[in-house]
Amino acid sequence: MENLDELREELLSAVAAADSVDALESIRVSALGRKGRVTELMKGLGKLDADERRVAGQSLNAVKTAVSDAIDARQGGLADAALESELAAERVDITLPVRSESEGRLHPISQTFDEIIAIFGEMGFSVAEGPDIEDDFHNFTALNIPPEHPARQMHDTFYLPEGPDGERPVLRTHTSPVQVRTMQTVTPPLRIIAPGRTYRCDSDMTHTPMFHQVEGLVIDKTSHMGHLKGCLIEFCRAYFEVPDVPARFRPSYFPFTEPSAEMDIGCSRSGGELKIGAGDDWLEILGCGMVHPKVLAACGIDPNEYQGFAFGMGIERIAMLKYGIPDLRTFFDADMRWLRHYGFVPLEVPTLLRGLTP
């Protein structure tokens, strides 16, 4: 039988000298493969008597183990070296100027936020913000939503674990709590919009668990339903950039407004294409109404002295209508091809003077 000490040293030297993973694999195959040198010697053990077979078998197993361990160790080192080499080759110098062909795009949601703020800003509205995690009072009770209302159920609302006070916070289901907090801290008259994220248990082509809303609130001593209608009609004309958008208001019900209404705008669906403007069909766009006296009272405002109106709409919904985006879920796919198609040039801030859309 071949001198096993010499074989062991020869194979270990070859492993140590291997300069690539491929070279190391060739050594493994030639030594330990099906027709490798160590494997062939193992096959010849059957020709020896019992005592010789036992001694030779132990020695061959020792050689096999030593070579196998050396290959594994060397393979790890070579893999690390290959990775370092690849990372060095792909290194990016972040101090280099941005290439013009790599220009980013503004997401349609961000663009729609800016457009809404630009329109209502011209009407004298300011932007108000509030926390995404709310308590029961601000999200439900102050808005005249009774304990048995379906909106409070777990299949509609994301509840968080119970706090030390025994109450369960919620991810806000609308931005109306911002209105409540504003009425509690600001003395009327006030005129605000509250854009932001909201959360509900729903997911399909037109609903997502997290979405964006904008709500508006006006509180003073003289505002009435006519002011509400005029404000929203002007908004729709400015946002959709159609000067003669037909509008109608249908009676509805919301716990926090009385009377309540839903606003529809005119559209045409001829040829399978939705077009905002004069047409033979209607499209629901938002909900609105006069602020309920109980809401004013819950926020510390005297309903005998003050009144006002409120409205709310989904930002994704109006963005889909304006820009022809068919599926709500694509807003959150992080697909650069989609963003290049529907995105907007950065720093082109929408204004009513220049025009909303670049």
C-alpha positions as CSV (number, residue, x, y, z in Angstrom):
1,M,0.0,0.0,0.0
2,E,1.2,3.5,-0.8
3,N,3.0,5.4,2.0
4,L,0.2,7.1,3.8
5,D,2.3,9.7,5.5
6,E,3.8,10.9,2.2
7,L,0.3,10.9,0.6
8,R,-1.1,12.9,3.5
9,E,1.7,15.6,3.3
10,E,1.4,15.7,-0.5
11,L,-2.4,16.3,-0.4
12,L,-2.2,18.9,2.4
13,S,0.5,20.8,0.5
14,A,-1.7,20.8,-2.6
15,V,-4.6,22.1,-0.5
16,A,-2.5,24.9,1.0
17,A,-1.2,25.9,-2.4
18,A,-4.7,26.1,-4.0
19,D,-5.4,29.7,-5.1
20,S,-9.1,29.4,-6.1
21,V,-12.2,27.6,-5.1
22,D,-12.2,25.8,-8.5
23,A,-8.6,24.6,-7.9
24,L,-9.5,23.4,-4.5
25,E,-12.5,21.5,-5.9
26,S,-10.2,19.7,-8.4
27,I,-8.0,18.6,-5.5
28,R,-11.0,17.3,-3.6
29,V,-12.2,15.3,-6.5
30,S,-8.7,13.8,-7.2
31,A,-8.2,12.8,-3.6
32,L,-11.7,12.1,-2.2
33,G,-13.9,11.7,-5.2
34,R,-15.3,8.4,-6.5
35,K,-12.1,7.6,-8.3
36,G,-9.8,9.6,-6.0
37,R,-6.5,8.4,-4.6
38,V,-7.8,7.9,-1.1
39,T,-11.0,6.3,-2.3
40,E,-9.1,3.8,-4.4
41,L,-7.0,2.9,-1.5
42,M,-10.1,2.4,0.7
43,K,-11.4,0.0,-2.0
44,G,-8.3,-2.1,-1.7
45,L,-8.7,-2.8,2.0
46,G,-10.8,-5.9,1.2
47,K,-7.7,-7.7,-0.1
48,L,-5.9,-7.4,3.2
49,D,-6.2,-9.8,6.2
50,A,-8.2,-8.7,9.2
51,D,-5.4,-7.2,11.3
52,E,-3.8,-5.4,8.4
53,R,-7.2,-4.2,7.2
54,R,-7.9,-2.7,10.7
55,V,-4.6,-0.8,10.9
56,A,-4.7,0.4,7.3
57,G,-8.3,1.4,7.6
58,Q,-7.6,3.6,10.6
59,S,-4.7,5.2,8.9
60,L,-6.7,5.9,5.7
61,N,-9.6,7.4,7.7
62,A,-7.1,9.7,9.5
63,V,-5.7,10.8,6.1
64,K,-9.2,11.3,4.7
65,T,-10.3,13.4,7.7
66,A,-7.2,15.5,7.7
67,V,-7.5,16.3,4.0
68,S,-11.3,16.9,4.3
69,D,-10.8,19.3,7.2
70,A,-8.0,21.2,5.4
71,I,-10.2,21.6,2.3
72,D,-13.0,23.0,4.4
73,A,-10.8,25.4,6.1
74,R,-9.1,26.5,2.9
75,Q,-12.4,26.9,1.2
76,G,-13.7,29.3,3.8
77,G,-10.6,31.5,3.4
78,L,-10.8,31.5,-0.4
79,A,-14.5,32.3,-0.3
80,D,-13.8,35.3,2.0
81,A,-11.0,36.5,-0.3
82,A,-13.3,36.1,-3.3
83,L,-16.0,38.2,-1.6
84,E,-13.5,40.9,-0.6
85,S,-12.3,41.0,-4.2
86,E,-15.8,41.3,-5.6
87,L,-16.8,44.0,-3.1
88,A,-13.6,46.0,-4.0
89,A,-14.5,45.7,-7.7
90,E,-18.1,46.8,-7.1
91,R,-17.2,49.7,-4.7
92,V,-19.2,52.9,-5.3
93,D,-17.7,56.3,-4.7
94,I,-20.5,58.1,-3.0
95,T,-18.7,61.4,-3.3
96,L,-19.1,61.4,-7.1
97,P,-21.8,63.7,-8.5
98,V,-25.2,62.1,-9.3
99,R,-25.5,61.1,-12.9
100,S,-28.3,62.8,-14.8
101,E,-29.7,59.5,-16.0
102,S,-30.1,58.4,-12.3
103,E,-32.5,61.2,-11.4
104,G,-35.1,60.2,-8.9
105,R,-38.8,60.6,-9.2
106,L,-41.4,62.0,-6.7
107,H,-44.0,59.4,-5.7
108,P,-47.6,60.2,-6.8
109,I,-48.7,60.3,-3.2
110,S,-46.1,62.9,-2.3
111,Q,-47.2,64.9,-5.4
112,T,-50.8,64.7,-4.4
113,F,-50.0,65.9,-0.9
114,D,-48.3,68.9,-2.3
115,E,-51.2,69.6,-4.7
116,I,-53.8,69.4,-2.0
117,I,-51.8,71.7,0.3
118,A,-51.3,74.2,-2.5
119,I,-55.0,74.4,-3.3
120,F,-56.3,74.6,0.3
121,G,-53.4,76.9,1.2
122,E,-54.8,79.4,-1.3
123,M,-58.1,79.2,0.5
124,G,-56.5,80.0,3.9
125,F,-56.2,76.6,5.4
126,S,-53.2,75.6,7.5
127,V,-51.8,72.1,7.9
128,A,-52.3,70.3,11.2
129,E,-50.7,67.0,12.3
130,G,-51.1,64.4,15.1
131,P,-49.9,61.0,16.3
132,D,-50.6,57.8,14.4
133,I,-51.3,55.9,17.6
134,E,-54.5,57.3,19.3
135,D,-56.6,56.6,22.3
136,D,-60.3,55.7,22.3
137,F,-61.4,59.2,23.2
138,H,-59.7,61.0,20.3
139,N,-60.3,58.3,17.7
140,F,-63.9,57.4,18.6
141,T,-65.7,59.0,21.6
142,A,-65.0,62.7,20.9
143,L,-66.3,62.1,17.3
144,N,-69.7,60.8,18.6
145,I,-69.0,57.2,17.6
146,P,-70.9,55.0,20.1
147,P,-69.4,51.9,21.7
148,E,-71.5,49.6,19.5
149,H,-70.5,51.2,16.3
150,P,-69.0,48.7,13.7
151,A,-65.9,50.9,13.2
152,R,-64.8,50.0,16.8
153,Q,-64.7,46.3,16.0
154,M,-61.5,44.4,15.7
155,H,-62.2,43.3,12.1
156,D,-62.0,47.0,11.1
157,T,-59.5,48.5,13.6
158,F,-55.9,47.7,14.6
159,Y,-55.8,47.5,18.4
160,L,-52.5,47.6,20.3
161,P,-51.8,45.8,23.6
162,E,-53.6,47.1,26.7
163,G,-51.8,49.9,28.5
164,P,-51.3,50.5,32.3
165,D,-54.6,52.4,32.4
166,G,-56.5,49.4,31.1
167,E,-57.2,51.0,27.7
168,R,-56.1,49.7,24.3
169,P,-54.6,52.3,22.0
170,V,-55.4,52.0,18.3
171,L,-53.7,52.9,15.0
172,R,-55.9,55.8,14.0
173,T,-58.6,54.8,11.5
174,H,-58.9,58.4,10.1
175,T,-57.2,61.7,10.6
176,S,-60.2,63.1,12.4
177,P,-58.4,62.9,15.8
178,V,-56.2,65.7,14.5
179,Q,-59.3,67.8,14.2
180,V,-60.2,66.9,17.8
181,R,-56.8,67.8,19.1
182,T,-56.9,71.1,17.2
183,M,-60.3,72.1,18.6
184,Q,-59.1,71.3,22.1
185,T,-56.0,73.5,21.8
186,V,-56.9,76.3,19.4
187,T,-59.5,79.0,20.0
188,P,-61.9,79.4,17.1
189,P,-62.0,80.6,14.4
190,L,-59.9,77.9,12.8
191,R,-59.4,76.5,9.3
192,I,-57.2,73.4,8.9
193,I,-56.5,70.4,6.8
194,A,-55.1,67.2,8.3
195,P,-53.3,65.0,5.8
196,G,-51.6,61.8,6.9
197,R,-51.5,58.0,7.2
198,T,-54.4,56.0,8.5
199,Y,-54.9,52.3,9.2
200,R,-57.8,49.8,8.7
201,C,-58.0,46.0,8.4
202,D,-58.7,45.8,4.6
203,S,-56.7,44.8,1.6
204,D,-57.6,44.4,-2.1
205,M,-57.3,46.3,-5.4
206,T,-58.9,49.4,-3.9
207,H,-58.0,49.1,-0.2
208,T,-54.8,48.7,1.8
209,P,-54.2,48.3,5.5
210,M,-52.3,51.6,5.5
211,F,-53.5,54.4,3.3
212,H,-53.5,58.2,3.3
213,Q,-56.3,60.7,4.0
214,V,-56.8,64.4,4.1
215,E,-59.5,65.9,6.2
216,G,-60.5,69.5,6.5
217,L,-62.2,71.5,9.3
218,V,-63.6,75.0,9.5
219,I,-65.0,76.3,12.8
220,D,-66.3,79.8,13.2
221,K,-69.6,81.6,13.9
222,T,-71.0,81.9,10.4
223,S,-69.9,79.0,8.1
224,H,-72.8,77.0,6.7
225,M,-73.5,74.2,4.1
226,G,-73.2,76.6,1.2
227,H,-69.7,77.5,2.2
228,L,-68.8,73.8,2.4
229,K,-70.2,73.1,-1.1
230,G,-68.4,76.0,-2.6
231,C,-65.1,75.1,-1.0
232,L,-65.2,71.5,-2.2
233,I,-66.4,72.3,-5.7
234,E,-63.5,74.8,-6.1
235,F,-61.1,72.2,-4.8
236,C,-62.3,69.6,-7.3
237,R,-62.0,72.0,-10.2
238,A,-58.5,73.0,-9.2
239,Y,-57.3,69.5,-8.4
240,F,-58.6,67.8,-11.6
241,E,-57.8,70.9,-13.6
242,V,-61.2,70.9,-15.2
243,P,-63.0,74.3,-14.8
244,D,-66.5,73.0,-15.2
245,V,-66.6,69.8,-13.1
246,P,-70.3,69.0,-12.4
247,A,-70.9,68.2,-8.7
248,R,-73.8,67.0,-6.6
249,F,-74.2,66.3,-2.8
250,R,-76.3,63.3,-1.7
251,P,-77.6,63.0,1.9
252,S,-75.6,60.5,4.0
253,Y,-74.8,59.6,7.6
254,F,-71.6,60.1,9.6
255,P,-71.6,60.1,13.4
256,F,-69.5,63.3,13.6
257,T,-71.5,65.5,11.2
258,E,-75.1,66.6,10.9
259,P,-76.3,67.1,8.3
260,S,-74.0,64.8,6.3
261,A,-73.4,64.3,2.6
262,E,-71.4,62.5,0.1
263,M,-70.0,64.5,-2.9
264,D,-70.1,63.1,-6.4
265,I,-68.5,64.6,-9.5
266,G,-69.5,64.2,-13.1
267,C,-67.6,61.8,-15.3
268,S,-67.8,59.9,-18.6
269,R,-67.1,56.2,-19.1
270,S,-67.5,56.0,-22.8
271,G,-65.1,53.6,-24.6
272,G,-64.1,52.1,-21.3
273,E,-62.2,55.2,-20.3
274,L,-63.0,57.2,-17.2
275,K,-62.9,61.0,-17.9
276,I,-63.6,63.6,-15.2
277,G,-65.9,66.4,-16.3
278,A,-69.2,66.6,-18.1
279,G,-70.7,63.2,-18.8
280,D,-73.6,60.9,-18.2
281,D,-72.3,59.3,-15.0
282,W,-71.3,60.2,-11.4
283,L,-68.3,59.3,-9.3
284,E,-68.2,59.4,-5.5
285,I,-65.3,61.5,-4.3
286,L,-65.6,62.3,-0.6
287,G,-67.7,62.6,2.5
288,C,-68.6,65.8,4.3
289,G,-71.0,67.7,6.5
290,M,-71.6,70.2,9.3
291,V,-69.7,69.4,12.5
292,H,-72.1,67.7,15.0
293,P,-72.8,69.8,18.1
294,K,-71.8,66.9,20.3
295,V,-68.4,66.9,18.7
296,L,-68.0,70.6,19.4
297,A,-69.1,70.1,23.0
298,A,-66.7,67.1,23.5
299,C,-63.8,69.3,22.3
300,G,-64.7,72.2,24.7
301,I,-66.3,74.5,22.1
302,D,-69.8,76.0,22.8
303,P,-72.1,74.6,20.0
304,N,-74.5,77.5,20.7
305,E,-71.8,80.0,19.7
306,Y,-69.8,78.2,17.0
307,Q,-70.4,75.9,14.1
308,G,-68.5,74.7,11.1
309,F,-68.0,72.0,8.5
310,A,-65.7,69.1,7.9
311,F,-64.8,66.8,5.0
312,G,-62.5,63.9,4.3
313,M,-61.2,62.0,1.2
314,G,-58.7,59.3,0.4
315,I,-55.5,60.6,-1.2
316,E,-54.8,57.4,-3.1
317,R,-58.3,57.4,-4.5
318,I,-58.1,60.9,-6.0
319,A,-54.5,60.3,-7.2
320,M,-55.7,57.1,-9.0
321,L,-58.6,59.1,-10.6
322,K,-56.4,61.9,-11.8
323,Y,-53.4,60.0,-13.0
324,G,-55.1,56.8,-14.3
325,I,-53.5,54.4,-11.9
326,P,-55.6,51.2,-12.0
327,D,-54.5,49.2,-8.9
328,L,-54.0,50.7,-5.4
329,R,-51.5,48.0,-4.4
330,T,-48.9,49.3,-6.9
331,F,-48.4,52.4,-4.8
332,F,-46.5,50.3,-2.3
333,D,-44.7,47.8,-4.6
334,A,-41.4,49.9,-4.7
335,D,-41.2,49.1,-8.4
336,M,-38.8,51.6,-10.1
337,R,-40.4,51.0,-13.5
338,W,-43.8,52.1,-12.1
339,L,-42.3,55.1,-10.4
340,R,-40.5,56.2,-13.6
341,H,-43.8,56.0,-15.4
342,Y,-46.1,57.7,-12.8
343,G,-43.5,59.7,-10.8
344,F,-42.9,63.4,-11.0
345,V,-39.8,65.6,-11.5
346,P,-38.4,66.6,-8.0
347,L,-38.5,70.2,-6.9
348,E,-41.4,71.1,-9.2
349,V,-43.5,72.4,-6.4
350,P,-47.2,72.6,-7.4
351,T,-48.8,76.1,-7.3
352,L,-52.1,77.3,-8.6
353,L,-50.3,80.2,-10.4
354,R,-48.0,77.9,-12.5
355,G,-50.2,74.9,-12.5
356,L,-50.4,71.8,-10.3
357,T,-48.9,69.2,-12.7
358,P,-45.5,69.7,-14.2
